[in-house]
């Protein structure tokens, strides 16, 4: 038996090859659409309220082979809800004011009143994003219903569990991504490896409660997510290390979502997006200018990831 083949008698893995952050900027969107046209990528999630979200959804409406998801977001860019309704979450320009660490600290250590106010603003913003997504993507129902994931996996944060439970009861998504990846040591430099392993461990813990919520509500989800330890630095070799760890669990025919972040922000695209954004420019995290994003795009286009995936299973098709 080949070293990377599935164990005898076990069905092979089923893959969704997915790109986060579509619509965030023109350049990120264009890079993602390049990958959709030429690589194994067959799924994207769109951030509502971002510079290029509406244009991206218009293009995706004509691509029935591409699974299109809502990327829930309370951390990056501009809000979708009216600013007065989510004032606890954004500044006067409607730009999200907190990073993930600040958000977790406020929800853990704030006063009861401040936490209620913040949770109410988060729920209002999530509802506004779902409404905007449905309005801009009218083929959502015919394309399998609402599929959800979260920017920095905010949908799995335990203190937001009740908020997500209410949101799920109201919106009845067909699928929600589970940020669950087995422990493994991909070929990464020491510091990114340490950070990635810590992130994976935290999200594995968070995933237990989210999985219970989704199962109790009858909401479909993936078995595993590939790309947490190597988040933002995924290569074919690092994907192979993750898939080998998943294979060792011997789950029959697991659905594995491969999380990619192709595309970045160049100097030119910063100027383009500022010019298009009538409400003023939005400053994005330096993660979006990382050379690793171009490396992830190349991985999708040069067949190196495809070669790894064929050793373990097959990419799912959508229509």
N, C-alpha and C positions, 0 to 999 in steps of 0.2 A: 504494500500500500504506500503511495507517495506520502512524503512527510506532512504535507499540508492538506491532505484529503480528509473528508469527514470520516469519523469512525464507521466501521462496517455496520449496516443496518440503521444508521441515522440519516435522516433526510438532510440535504445540504441547506445552507443558510439562504434566506431571501433578503435581498438588499434594496434599500431606498438610498440613493446617492443624492444628498441634499445640500443646498447652499443657503446659509443664513444671510440676512441683511440686504436682501434685494430691495431696491428703492431708496436706500439710505442716501446715496449720491448718484449722479449720472455715471461716473466712472465705475463704481462698484456694480451698478446695474448692467452696464455695457459688458464688463468682464464676465458677469454671470451669464448673460445671453450668449456670449461667445462660447462658453462652456456647454450651454444647453444645445447649441448647434453642432458641436464637434466632439463632445466627450460623453462619458457615461452618466453625467449629471441629468437627473430626471425629476427633481423636486426642488422647490424654492420656498422660502418664507419671506413675506413682505412686511416692512415696518410702516404702519400708517402714520401720517403726519410728517414723513420724511420728504426730502426734496423731490425725489423721483418716484414716489410710491404710485401716484395716479397713472403716470406714463407707463410704468412697469406693468401694472395690472391691465392696462389696455392691451399691451403686447401679449401678456400671458393668456388673455381671454381667447386669443387665436391660436393657442398652443395646447390642444386637448391632451397631448401626450405628457404634459408636465403637471405634476401634482403641485397645487398652489396653496400655501398655508398662511395663516395670520401669525406674525411674530409679535406676541404681546410684549409691550415695552413701557417701562416707567423710569428709565434711566438715561436714555440717549436721545438728544434732539428735542423736538417740539411736541407738545401735547396735541391731541386731537379734540378733546372736549373744550368747551369755552373756558377761558382762563379763570373767570370768577368761580366756576364750579369746582376747580381743582387747585385752588390757590395754595393749599398746603403742600402741593407736589411740585409746583413750578415757580419761576420768577415772574416778574411783571411782563416779560416778553413771551411767556408761555413755554420757556425752555426748562426741561427737567433739571431740578436743582441738586439732586443727591446722586452720589455714586452708590454702588452696592453696599460697601462697608458702612457708609453713613446711614443708608436706609435701614440696614439690619440693626444698627445701634439705636436709631430712633424708635423702631418698632419694639426693641427689647427693653429700652431704658427710659422711654418718654413717659410723661404723665398719662393717666388714663384718658384724660380729655384730648391730649395731643395725638395719642394713638388712635382714638376713635375718629378724629378729624382726618388724619392721614389715611386710615383704612377706607373711609368713606370716599376720599378723593381718588384713591387707587381704584376702587370699584367703579366709580363714575367714569374714569379714564378708560378702563378695560371695556366697559359697555360702549363708550363712544368709538373705540377702535373697532369693535365687532360690527357696529352699525355702519361705519365708514367702509370697512372691508366689504360687507355684503352689498352696499350700494355701488361701490366701484367695480365689483366683480360679480355681476348678476348671474353668471354661469356656475356659481359656487354650488348650488343645490344639485344641478345636473352632473357636476364633476365630483360627487361623492360627499357633499356636505362640508361643514366647517372643520378644518384641520388646524390644530393649534400647536405652537411651541412658544418658548419665551426667550427674550433677550437676556443673556446671562442666566437663563433658566429660572427667571423670577417666578414662574408659575409653580415651581416646586418648593418655594420657601415655606417652611412649616408655619410661621406666624401668619402667612397668607392663606393657610389651608381652608379656613372657613370662608374667606372671600372667594377662593377658587371654587369651593363646593357650591356656593350660591350662584356663581357665574355659570358653572357647568349645568346646574339644574335649569337655569334660565335659557341658556344657549344650546344645550344638547349637542356638543361637538361630536363628530363621527370618530375623531382620532385626536389624541394628545400625546406629544412626545415625552418619553420617560428618560431622564438623564442618568442612565444606569450602565456603567462600564465595569467589567471585572478588573481587579488589580493586576497590573503588569508593569514591566519596565522597558518601555520602548527606547530606541537609540536616540537619546536627547542629551544635551549638555546638563551638567549637574543642577544648576539653579532652575532652569525650566522644568527639569524632571521633578525636582522637589516640589515646586509650585503645582505642577500638574497632578502629582500624586495626592497632594493635599486637597486640591479641587475635586478630584475624583472621589476621594474618601467622603468628603462632605456631601457631595451630590448623591452618592450611593445611600447615605443615611437619609437624606431628604426624599429620595425616590421611594423608600419603603412606604411612607405615609401617602405619597401621591399615588402609588400603584394601588394601594388599598382603596383609596377614594375612587379611582377610575374603575376598578373592578366592581365595586359595589354599585356604581352608577351604570355599569354595562358599556363603558366607553373603551373603544379599542386603543391599543398602544403598542409600541415596539417592545421587543424582548430586551434588546441591548442598544446602546449608542456607542459608536466607534468615533473617537476623536476628542474625548474629555482630557485625558492625560496630556495628549499632544495638541490641545486646543489652540488654534491659530498657527500651529507649526506642523500640520499634518503632512507627512510624506507617504509614499507607497510602503516603505520599510516600516514606518511607525504604524500604519494601518494594519500591516501584516502581523505585527506584534499584538495588537489589540484583538484581531480576529483569531489568532492562535489561542489567546486567553479565553475568548468566548467558546471556541471549539472544545476546550478542556472541560467545560461545564456540561457538555453532551446534552443540551436541550434540543429536542426534536424540532427540526425546521424552524429555527428562531428567525424572527423578523429583526434585522439589524439595520439601523439607520446610520449611514456614514455622514458625519457632520463636517462640512467643508466651509471655508471662508475665502473663496477666490476673489481677487480684485482689491484695489486700494484707492487711495486718494492722492492724485498728483497735484502739483502746483496749479496746473491748468484747470483741473477739475474743481479745485477749491474756488477759483475765480468764476467758473461757469455756474456752480451751485449758488454762490453768493448773489450773482446777477439774477438767477431765476427765483430766488427766495425773496419775495416782496416784503416779508416781515423782518428781514435782516438776516445776516449770516449766522449759521450755527457752527460752533466749534466742536469738532469730533475728537474722540480719544485717539492718542497716538497709535493705538493698535491698528487703526485703519490705514496708516502709512507704512506699516511694517513690510519689509521685503518678503517676509514669509507668506504674505497673501498672494504675491505674484508666483511664488513657488507652488502654492496650492493650486493656482490656476494652471500652471504648467503640468502639475501632476494629473490633473483631469484631462488635459489635452494630449499628453505624450504617451498615453496608453499604459503607463506604469501602474496606476491604480487598477485599471481594468484587468491587467494580468494577475494582480493579487486576488481580485474578486473571483475570477474564474477558478481559482484553486479551491475556493470554499463554497461557492454556490452560484446564484444567478440574480441579476438585477430584475426587480419587479417592473412590469409595464403598466402604464395607465392610459386610459382612453375615455 
